Amino acid sequence: MRIVLQRVLEASVEVDGRIVGRIGPGLLIFLGIAKGDTERDVTFLADRVLGLRIFEDESGKMNLSVKDVQGELLVVSQFTLYGSTLKGRRPGFDAAAPPDQARVLYELFLQELRRSGLKTESGIFGARMRVSLINNGPVTFILESEPVAKASST
């Protein structure tokens, strides 16, 4: 699994002219799911998102998590995070999970985040969405699940 995570002052997602998810200060999470991803990847990344210390403390240091600041979460599915641009001019999406598998893991990821008690909103899986945000920092990170991280460190 792969995430592009942005610390935001606010964010929203719109489908067919209607706002389906909106948050105040917190995290906007673009979630990509690859072939072979499992519930273990979901658990690992949900824990990482909730515990990552990227909010400033009273000294101005990134020392607080989204849980510490009681931030809000907005999750948007984005299969294009697994787009390959290595060959030709059109991205290939062979590494992305098929929609049926991805939808299940996307829903599990939302459930994991909601267990934290933080307000958790989402886009609509597979829909064409318009995402608006005000990035706070700017602060943006790319997170990958444990198996991918281990493979890239060897």
QUIMODA-V208179 format. One record per backbone hydrogen bond with DSSP energy under -1.0 kcal/mol. NH is the residue of the N-H (numbers start at 1). CO is the residue of the C=O. E is the energy in kcal/mol with one decimal. If there is no record, write none. Layout:
nh-><NH | NH>
co-><CO | CO>
e-><E | E>
//
This chain:
nh-><2 | 3 | 4 | 5 | 6 | 7 | 8 | 9 | 11 | 12 | 13 | 14 | 15 | 18 | 20 | 21 | 23 | 26 | 27 | 28 | 29 | 30 | 31 | 32 | 35 | 37 | 42 | 43 | 44 | 45 | 46 | 47 | 48 | 49 | 50 | 51 | 52 | 54 | 55 | 57 | 60 | 63 | 63 | 64 | 67 | 69 | 71 | 72 | 73 | 74 | 75 | 76 | 78 | 81 | 82 | 83 | 84 | 92 | 96 | 97 | 102 | 103 | 104 | 105 | 106 | 107 | 108 | 109 | 110 | 111 | 112 | 113 | 114 | 115 | 116 | 117 | 121 | 123 | 127 | 130 | 132 | 134 | 136 | 141 | 143 | 145 | 149 | 150 | 151 | 152>
co-><32 | 143 | 30 | 141 | 28 | 139 | 26 | 134 | 23 | 132 | 21 | 130 | 18 | 15 | 13 | 13 | 11 | 8 | 72 | 6 | 74 | 4 | 76 | 2 | 95 | 34 | 38 | 39 | 40 | 41 | 42 | 43 | 44 | 45 | 46 | 47 | 48 | 52 | 64 | 61 | 57 | 55 | 61 | 55 | 50 | 65 | 66 | 25 | 119 | 27 | 121 | 29 | 31 | 78 | 79 | 80 | 92 | 84 | 93 | 33 | 98 | 99 | 100 | 101 | 102 | 103 | 104 | 105 | 106 | 107 | 108 | 109 | 110 | 111 | 113 | 114 | 73 | 75 | 124 | 14 | 12 | 10 | 7 | 5 | 3 | 1 | 145 | 146 | 147 | 148>
e-><-2.5 | -3.0 | -2.0 | -3.1 | -2.7 | -2.2 | -2.6 | -3.0 | -1.8 | -2.5 | -2.5 | -2.7 | -2.7 | -1.7 | -2.7 | -1.3 | -2.8 | -2.2 | -2.8 | -2.8 | -3.4 | -2.8 | -2.7 | -3.3 | -2.6 | -1.9 | -1.5 | -2.6 | -2.4 | -2.6 | -2.6 | -2.2 | -2.1 | -2.9 | -2.3 | -1.8 | -1.6 | -1.4 | -2.8 | -2.4 | -2.1 | -2.0 | -1.3 | -2.5 | -1.1 | -1.8 | -2.7 | -2.0 | -2.5 | -2.2 | -2.1 | -3.1 | -3.1 | -1.7 | -2.1 | -1.9 | -3.1 | -2.3 | -1.1 | -2.8 | -2.7 | -2.8 | -1.3 | -1.9 | -2.7 | -2.4 | -2.1 | -2.3 | -2.1 | -2.2 | -2.4 | -2.2 | -2.6 | -1.6 | -1.5 | -1.8 | -3.3 | -2.2 | -2.2 | -2.3 | -2.7 | -2.3 | -3.5 | -2.6 | -2.5 | -2.2 | -2.4 | -3.0 | -2.0 | -2.1>
//
